[in-house]
Amino acid sequence: MKTPTDTWSDRSESLALALARVGLGERAALETLYKATSAHLFGVILRINPDRGQAEDLLQDIFVNIWRAASGYDAARAQPMTWLTSIARNRAIDSLRRRKTEVATVSTHAVDDDGDEHDLLAAQPAADGGPLDLLLQAAAARQVTHCVGELSSEQQQCVALAYYQGYSHTEVAQHLTQPLGTVKSWVRRALLALKDCLQRADGTPA
């Protein structure tokens, strides 16, 4: 019987092979890659831009980018899903930057596998710019970097995978070869610790 780690490894190898074939110009491999990853990448896009219509258009653009960039993928430097997620995130953020004068709302909320919603920026002071400016400023703020640095290494890994690379809690558990319940506990504690740290930095009572 295969373990979750074996299943994760098999999936990564399959995606890496598909990417290699896409890099050689095989359109059938791109279709295989799309079927295997489009749902996950669509979720990543929606976390950045909740407009489903724009997200669907972006997904198509992203796979055009993947088609063009696949020949440069190096399996020794990055897991295939990590590489694909990075392309999706960067493309979604670039699109928002171009459209920010038209965008009414950019969600700064993250929803976990239990349906619980977390506002990672709730402790941040209001800014004069739009929602995108707030998101970018908060992501680069010193206090955020400081607070993340106070987390345990396990919590840092979980937050990075779940909220920056778009992994579900199940995928994080498989990636870290840890029980799902343990990963959920790490994520919850990390979010509480970040909120508390940011509130203390801002002088807001916890």
BAFI-3210 file (N, C-alpha, C; in Angstrom, 3 decimals, decimal comma, padded with zeros to 6 digits):
// residues 206
n [1|2|3|4|5|6|7|8|9|10|11|12|13|14|15|16|17|18|19|20|21|22|23|24|25|26|27|28|29|30|31|32|33|34|35|36|37|38|39|40|41|42|43|44|45|46|47|48|49|50|51|52|53|54|55|56|57|58|59|60|61|62|63|64|65|66|67|68|69|70|71|72|73|74|75|76|77|78|79|80|81|82|83|84|85|86|87|88|89|90|91|92|93|94|95|96|97|98|99|100|101|102|103|104|105|106|107|108|109|110|111|112|113|114|115|116|117|118|119|120|121|122|123|124|125|126|127|128|129|130|131|132|133|134|135|136|137|138|139|140|141|142|143|144|145|146|147|148|149|150|151|152|153|154|155|156|157|158|159|160|161|162|163|164|165|166|167|168|169|170|171|172|173|174|175|176|177|178|179|180|181|182|183|184|185|186|187|188|189|190|191|192|193|194|195|196|197|198|199|200|201|202|203|204|205|206]
n.u [000,846|000,549|002,072|001,078|003,269|004,542|002,564|002,483|005,089|004,972|003,083|004,452|006,583|005,171|004,085|006,442|007,462|005,458|005,788|008,344|007,810|006,034|007,822|009,179|007,443|005,059|001,737|-000,254|000,745|000,539|-002,206|-002,639|-001,287|-002,836|-005,307|-004,487|-003,656|-005,104|-007,369|-006,272|-004,533|-006,387|-007,681|-005,587|-005,352|-007,869|-007,638|-006,141|-007,336|-010,610|-012,556|-014,323|-014,640|-012,451|-010,481|-010,777|-010,022|-007,389|-006,343|-006,237|-004,365|-002,177|-001,568|-000,736|001,597|002,956|003,293|005,114|007,256|008,025|010,233|012,309|012,086|013,477|013,817|015,483|015,686|013,203|010,028|007,529|004,814|005,230|006,671|004,782|002,729|003,999|004,237|001,521|000,719|002,369|001,525|-001,163|-000,936|000,458|-001,503|-003,453|-002,115|-002,042|-004,721|-005,595|-006,853|-009,381|-010,260|-012,404|-012,315|-009,915|-009,332|-008,087|-008,328|-007,982|-009,131|-009,460|-009,276|-011,434|-013,315|-013,045|-012,443|-009,689|-008,305|-005,421|-004,402|-005,688|-004,736|-003,340|-002,686|-004,895|-004,460|-003,705|-003,841|-005,327|-006,958|-005,122|-002,672|-002,518|-002,302|000,161|001,911|001,624|002,579|005,250|006,034|008,031|007,304|005,752|007,576|009,228|007,438|006,767|009,231|009,301|007,826|007,705|009,831|008,307|005,757|006,270|006,837|004,348|002,603|003,806|003,484|000,673|-000,519|001,006|001,855|-000,420|-001,242|-003,488|-004,577|-004,368|-002,537|-000,322|000,177|000,886|003,157|004,895|004,999|003,421|000,826|-002,542|-004,095|-002,114|-000,866|-002,998|-003,259|-000,766|-001,010|-003,221|-002,235|-000,083|-001,348|-002,757|-000,600|000,682|-001,307|-001,465|001,157|001,294|-000,695|000,416|002,646|001,419|000,272|-002,261|-004,758|-004,813]
n.v [-001,199|002,182|004,978|008,317|009,935|008,524|008,718|011,490|011,873|010,360|011,871|014,291|013,450|012,688|015,154|016,564|015,124|015,617|018,382|018,419|017,240|019,121|021,192|020,284|020,784|019,321|019,227|017,573|016,874|019,275|019,452|017,304|018,251|020,478|019,301|018,061|020,082|022,479|023,053|023,431|025,615|027,512|027,984|029,214|031,594|032,750|033,387|035,631|037,307|037,665|037,826|035,837|035,699|037,180|035,608|033,175|033,938|034,634|032,156|030,810|032,438|031,950|029,279|029,549|030,968|028,977|027,078|028,432|028,753|026,289|024,842|025,860|024,880|023,467|020,585|019,984|022,214|023,108|021,930|020,657|021,580|023,735|025,444|025,884|027,089|029,417|030,777|031,187|032,801|035,086|035,994|036,574|038,611|040,548|041,132|042,316|044,607|046,018|046,454|047,841|050,300|049,742|047,786|046,991|045,644|043,786|040,708|040,112|037,988|034,670|031,410|028,505|024,832|024,071|025,925|028,193|031,650|033,849|036,980|038,149|040,653|042,105|043,413|045,515|049,038|051,425|052,409|055,047|054,328|052,073|048,813|046,951|048,266|048,285|045,554|044,909|046,602|045,643|043,056|043,514|044,789|045,671|044,781|042,564|040,768|040,510|039,352|036,940|035,766|035,093|032,826|029,236|026,925|024,960|026,150|028,359|027,074|025,883|028,122|029,429|027,527|027,158|029,746|031,291|029,724|028,448|025,880|023,313|022,296|019,542|018,989|020,336|018,764|016,350|017,198|017,874|015,522|014,985|014,390|015,319|016,615|017,629|019,508|021,312|022,276|023,547|025,582|027,072|027,944|029,433|031,521|032,766|033,579|035,356|037,315|038,278|039,242|041,255|042,971|043,795|045,134|047,227|048,496|047,827|046,544|043,064]
n.w [000,000|-000,864|000,728|001,889|001,306|-000,752|-002,714|-003,113|-004,098|-006,457|-007,860|-008,182|-009,778|-012,048|-012,856|-013,341|-015,489|-017,369|-017,669|-018,800|-021,258|-022,280|-022,550|-024,734|-026,689|-026,895|-027,348|-026,361|-023,906|-022,576|-022,326|-020,614|-018,368|-017,799|-017,048|-014,721|-012,994|-013,200|-011,584|-009,037|-009,532|-010,330|-007,927|-006,541|-008,001|-007,486|-004,802|-004,905|-006,785|-006,594|-008,568|-010,589|-013,379|-014,399|-013,260|-014,614|-017,205|-016,660|-015,951|-018,397|-019,721|-018,101|-018,630|-021,228|-020,740|-019,317|-021,331|-022,930|-021,192|-020,212|-021,131|-019,708|-017,181|-014,265|-012,678|-010,597|-009,084|-008,210|-007,014|-009,231|-008,839|-007,157|-008,841|-010,895|-009,399|-008,616|-011,062|-011,581|-009,379|-009,716|-012,221|-011,697|-009,771|-011,262|-013,141|-011,526|-010,750|-013,136|-013,489|-011,313|-011,017|-011,762|-010,128|-007,527|-005,105|-003,342|-002,067|001,149|002,693|003,888|003,411|005,219|005,140|006,666|006,236|007,694|007,993|007,673|008,308|007,351|007,454|009,324|011,560|010,618|010,080|008,494|005,064|002,683|000,056|-002,432|-002,015|-003,154|-002,864|-000,087|000,410|-000,830|000,552|003,159|002,862|002,516|004,758|007,605|010,168|009,642|008,527|010,746|012,587|011,343|011,493|014,155|014,396|014,748|012,941|011,724|011,681|010,052|007,617|007,086|006,835|004,668|002,609|002,593|002,351|000,643|-001,451|-002,104|-001,336|-000,250|003,062|003,212|001,155|002,168|004,419|003,178|001,793|003,873|005,154|007,453|009,931|009,061|011,024|012,705|011,046|010,612|013,203|013,543|011,619|012,581|015,081|014,174|012,748|014,819|016,392|014,628|014,335|016,981|017,335|015,341|016,236|018,652|017,690|016,428|018,491|019,218|021,359|022,175]
ca.u [000,000|001,348|001,891|000,850|004,534|004,741|001,591|002,952|006,272|004,527|002,423|005,490|007,305|004,277|004,013|007,754|007,538|004,560|006,438|009,445|007,206|005,532|009,005|009,564|006,424|003,971|000,473|-000,998|001,274|-000,036|-003,579|-002,517|-000,897|-004,006|-006,274|-003,937|-003,297|-005,883|-008,246|-005,431|-004,052|-007,543|-007,856|-004,524|-005,718|-009,033|-007,217|-005,557|-008,364|-011,843|-013,450|-014,213|-014,473|-011,058|-009,652|-010,838|-009,178|-006,005|-005,923|-005,857|-003,110|-001,115|-001,142|000,054|002,919|003,582|003,683|006,310|008,359|008,268|011,569|013,253|011,848|014,559|013,267|016,435|015,611|011,867|008,967|006,710|003,656|005,748|007,013|003,526|002,023|004,715|003,819|000,129|000,671|002,991|000,664|-002,363|-000,555|000,752|-002,775|-004,097|-001,395|-002,466|-006,144|-005,950|-007,762|-010,720|-010,609|-013,078|-011,949|-008,953|-009,494|-006,903|-008,756|-007,644|-010,098|-008,811|-010,048|-012,637|-014,215|-012,796|-011,820|-008,699|-007,820|-004,028|-004,026|-006,649|-004,058|-002,578|-003,372|-005,441|-003,559|-004,398|-004,000|-006,391|-006,731|-003,904|-001,547|-002,473|-001,802|001,583|002,639|001,620|003,422|006,650|006,266|009,021|006,732|005,292|008,773|009,648|006,484|006,935|010,477|009,082|007,148|008,569|010,133|007,159|004,685|006,677|006,647|002,910|002,048|004,345|002,858|-000,782|-001,022|001,801|001,940|-001,756|-001,500|-004,521|-003,985|-004,035|-001,299|000,756|000,461|001,615|004,464|005,722|004,855|002,891|-000,621|-003,348|-004,468|-000,939|-000,685|-004,057|-002,913|000,347|-001,506|-004,057|-001,368|000,717|-002,203|-003,008|000,648|000,890|-002,276|-001,053|002,394|000,990|-001,453|001,363|003,488|000,590|-000,243|-003,677|-004,959|-005,126]
ca.v [000,000|003,399|005,978|009,651|010,443|007,880|009,295|012,844|011,743|009,913|012,994|015,244|012,881|012,750|016,550|016,929|014,504|016,364|019,662|018,162|017,008|020,424|021,932|019,778|021,209|018,348|019,825|016,589|016,951|020,480|019,103|016,462|019,138|021,309|018,484|017,690|021,214|023,706|023,340|023,978|026,941|028,408|028,362|030,172|032,869|033,310|033,959|036,943|038,069|036,897|037,952|034,549|035,910|037,534|034,463|032,196|034,460|034,537|030,754|030,508|033,146|031,291|028,069|030,014|031,248|027,691|026,507|029,132|028,710|024,932|024,356|026,362|024,282|022,626|019,775|019,939|023,473|023,367|020,965|021,161|022,362|025,001|026,249|026,271|028,015|030,693|031,430|031,618|033,924|036,269|036,481|037,151|039,879|041,495|041,541|043,248|045,883|046,729|046,775|048,277|051,441|049,225|046,782|047,573|044,934|042,697|039,982|039,809|036,907|033,304|030,451|027,211|023,674|023,945|027,018|029,329|032,757|034,582|038,210|038,263|042,060|042,766|044,222|046,570|050,320|051,766|053,140|055,963|053,702|051,100|047,518|046,318|048,933|047,796|044,183|044,900|047,238|044,747|041,898|043,911|045,559|045,110|044,064|041,257|039,938|040,230|038,433|035,621|035,229|034,594|031,538|028,055|026,562|024,215|027,101|029,141|026,237|025,715|029,390|029,676|026,612|027,319|031,071|031,926|028,834|028,002|024,482|022,996|021,691|018,151|019,007|020,709|017,577|015,412|017,776|017,837|014,162|015,121|014,166|016,483|017,323|018,368|020,659|022,280|022,890|024,470|026,749|027,878|028,596|030,431|032,673|033,453|034,226|036,497|038,353|038,851|039,998|042,455|043,875|044,385|046,075|048,382|049,084|047,496|045,485|041,756]
ca.w [000,000|-000,944|001,769|001,320|000,763|-002,047|-003,641|-003,423|-004,936|-007,776|-008,530|-008,564|-010,917|-013,200|-013,299|-013,887|-016,812|-018,251|-017,962|-019,731|-022,573|-022,738|-022,976|-026,056|-027,640|-027,023|-026,914|-025,570|-022,543|-021,973|-021,953|-019,417|-017,275|-017,493|-016,313|-013,417|-012,128|-013,417|-010,440|-007,966|-009,921|-010,317|-006,523|-006,215|-008,625|-006,796|-003,521|-005,197|-007,505|-006,418|-009,719|-011,275|-014,804|-014,626|-012,873|-015,703|-018,283|-016,208|-015,992|-019,780|-019,981|-017,343|-019,337|-022,371|-020,179|-018,998|-022,620|-023,402|-020,222|-019,712|-021,487|-018,715|-015,858|-013,749|-011,587|-009,486|-008,334|-007,654|-007,271|-010,344|-008,404|-006,639|-010,016|-011,543|-008,514|-008,678|-012,306|-011,420|-008,434|-010,310|-013,306|-011,088|-009,139|-012,340|-013,728|-010,599|-010,805|-014,343|-013,422|-009,958|-011,048|-012,019|-009,128|-006,372|-003,894|-003,388|-000,812|001,953|003,571|003,509|003,939|005,377|004,693|007,480|005,907|008,574|007,278|008,449|007,694|007,769|007,547|010,208|012,566|009,967|010,011|007,186|004,183|001,798|-001,242|-002,583|-001,385|-003,642|-002,212|001,288|000,383|-001,156|001,648|004,318|002,576|002,587|005,983|008,509|011,298|009,183|008,447|012,122|013,221|010,730|012,031|015,510|014,327|014,682|011,557|011,193|011,403|008,889|006,436|006,845|006,352|003,329|001,658|002,536|001,998|-000,401|-002,599|-002,443|-001,026|000,728|004,255|002,884|000,375|003,089|005,228|002,331|001,478|005,079|005,704|008,808|009,988|008,708|012,247|013,182|010,161|010,912|014,489|013,304|010,882|013,478|016,061|013,459|012,459|016,092|016,796|013,740|014,692|018,259|017,126|014,564|017,098|019,604|016,952|016,080|019,717|019,362|022,355|021,597]
c.u [000,884|001,034|001,582|002,109|004,804|003,819|002,019|004,147|005,894|003,888|003,455|006,264|006,465|004,186|005,326|007,921|006,659|005,167|007,576|008,910|006,623|006,691|009,513|008,510|005,280|002,673|-000,365|-000,541|000,730|-001,472|-003,587|-002,201|-002,072|-005,012|-005,799|-003,796|-004,219|-006,770|-007,457|-004,991|-005,192|-007,824|-006,824|-004,881|-006,859|-008,664|-006,646|-006,583|-009,671|-012,857|-013,303|-014,005|-013,035|-010,143|-009,632|-009,977|-007,703|-005,491|-005,485|-004,532|-001,936|-000,641|-000,442|001,477|003,671|004,086|004,991|007,517|008,778|009,668|012,624|013,061|012,983|014,047|014,193|016,323|014,255|010,929|008,063|005,527|004,084|006,047|005,752|002,759|002,673|004,326|002,403|000,027|001,211|002,113|-000,584|-002,064|-000,255|-000,534|-003,495|-003,415|-001,840|-003,906|-006,545|-006,862|-009,207|-011,192|-011,233|-012,617|-010,917|-009,019|-008,159|-007,235|-008,314|-008,644|-009,433|-009,751|-011,335|-013,655|-014,042|-012,026|-010,885|-008,266|-006,415|-003,603|-004,899|-005,980|-003,293|-003,363|-003,866|-004,435|-004,380|-004,661|-005,158|-006,043|-005,456|-002,680|-001,393|-001,880|-000,299|002,418|002,737|002,554|004,891|007,008|007,245|008,406|006,210|006,467|009,246|008,739|006,584|008,193|010,340|008,373|008,160|008,802|008,971|006,020|005,013|006,460|005,173|002,292|002,523|003,659|001,369|-001,214|-000,194|001,930|000,607|-002,062|-002,701|-003,845|-003,582|-002,724|-000,108|001,165|001,256|003,027|005,417|005,730|004,461|001,393|-001,385|-003,728|-003,334|-000,731|-001,740|-003,768|-001,789|-000,136|-002,323|-003,198|-000,525|-000,102|-002,516|-001,769|000,933|-000,045|-001,859|000,179|002,129|000,201|-000,537|002,241|002,739|000,040|-001,708|-003,834|-005,357|-006,562]
c.v [001,252|004,335|007,310|010,239|009,848|008,485|010,687|012,800|011,321|011,058|014,007|014,743|012,956|014,165|016,996|016,354|015,247|017,706|019,489|017,958|018,301|021,263|021,512|020,097|020,240|018,938|018,853|016,618|018,180|020,210|018,238|017,315|020,005|020,531|018,205|018,867|022,421|024,054|023,970|025,403|027,955|028,877|029,375|031,553|033,535|033,909|035,361|037,852|037,281|037,035|036,691|034,704|036,242|036,360|033,401|032,644|034,328|033,111|030,364|031,182|032,444|030,032|028,396|030,312|029,958|027,020|027,126|028,927|027,305|024,417|024,817|025,774|023,335|021,873|019,714|021,171|023,716|022,212|021,515|022,013|023,706|025,956|026,757|027,294|029,388|031,466|031,982|032,837|035,194|036,864|037,154|038,507|040,937|042,018|042,542|044,612|046,700|047,204|047,447|049,504|050,993|048,280|047,443|046,939|043,873|041,992|039,761|038,713|035,564|032,376|029,095|026,082|023,483|025,030|028,222|030,393|033,513|035,813|038,440|039,712|042,813|043,700|045,388|047,878|050,593|052,570|054,037|055,332|052,733|049,782|046,836|046,933|048,436|046,399|044,150|045,519|046,299|043,574|042,226|044,594|044,865|044,297|042,695|040,294|039,540|039,192|037,028|034,955|034,675|033,240|030,400|027,711|025,806|025,154|027,950|028,350|026,107|026,978|029,675|028,799|026,895|028,660|031,800|031,048|028,183|026,550|024,364|022,389|020,240|018,080|019,402|019,498|016,548|015,907|017,665|016,461|014,200|014,825|015,455|017,290|018,152|019,631|021,723|023,009|023,898|025,743|027,656|028,636|029,685|031,686|033,468|034,210|035,457|037,647|039,056|039,726|041,303|043,466|044,544|045,421|047,360|049,089|048,821|046,404|044,181|041,372]
c.w [000,000|000,209|001,112|000,699|-000,607|-003,098|-004,081|-004,369|-006,345|-008,551|-009,013|-009,774|-012,186|-013,757|-013,927|-015,292|-017,807|-018,636|-018,959|-021,144|-023,150|-023,257|-024,343|-027,116|-027,841|-026,469|-026,077|-024,115|-021,829|-021,529|-020,689|-018,194|-016,835|-016,648|-014,889|-012,462|-012,217|-012,227|-009,300|-008,299|-009,951|-008,891|-006,075|-006,757|-007,863|-005,447|-003,716|-005,860|-007,458|-007,550|-010,584|-012,785|-015,153|-014,311|-013,972|-016,878|-017,919|-016,290|-017,400|-020,134|-019,309|-018,056|-020,651|-021,904|-019,870|-020,273|-023,108|-022,492|-019,812|-020,021|-020,488|-017,335|-015,493|-012,528|-010,382|-008,592|-007,693|-007,963|-008,378|-009,899|-007,825|-007,789|-010,707|-010,713|-008,539|-009,937|-012,163|-010,512|-009,076|-011,407|-012,742|-010,460|-010,196|-012,969|-012,837|-010,622|-012,014|-014,239|-012,119|-009,938|-011,275|-010,924|-007,915|-005,079|-004,198|-002,058|-000,128|002,950|003,010|004,161|004,028|004,988|005,476|007,175|006,800|007,816|008,199|007,668|008,203|007,961|008,537|011,192|011,952|009,948|008,603|006,390|003,275|000,440|-001,274|-001,923|-001,854|-002,997|-000,784|001,342|000,151|-000,044|002,839|004,104|002,742|003,898|006,911|009,624|010,896|009,108|009,833|012,765|012,642|011,270|013,432|015,527|014,347|013,212|010,923|010,815|010,180|007,602|006,081|006,256|004,930|002,286|001,486|001,969|000,944|-001,639|-002,921|-002,160|-000,091|001,952|004,001|002,115|001,237|003,921|004,433|002,055|002,663|005,737|007,178|008,797|009,699|009,944|012,808|012,361|010,439|012,223|014,324|012,620|011,799|014,485|015,405|013,193|013,724|016,548|015,941|014,094|015,979|018,095|016,385|015,386|018,115|018,920|016,630|017,315|019,947|020,406|021,694|021,923]
res [m|k|t|p|t|d|t|w|s|d|r|s|e|s|l|a|l|a|l|a|r|v|g|l|g|e|r|a|a|l|e|t|l|y|k|a|t|s|a|h|l|f|g|v|i|l|r|i|n|p|d|r|g|q|a|e|d|l|l|q|d|i|f|v|n|i|w|r|a|a|s|g|y|d|a|a|r|a|q|p|m|t|w|l|t|s|i|a|r|n|r|a|i|d|s|l|r|r|r|k|t|e|v|a|t|v|s|t|h|a|v|d|d|d|g|d|e|h|d|l|l|a|a|q|p|a|a|d|g|g|p|l|d|l|l|l|q|a|a|a|a|r|q|v|t|h|c|v|g|e|l|s|s|e|q|q|q|c|v|a|l|a|y|y|q|g|y|s|h|t|e|v|a|q|h|l|t|q|p|l|g|t|v|k|s|w|v|r|r|a|l|l|a|l|k|d|c|l|q|r|a|d|g|t|p|a]
***
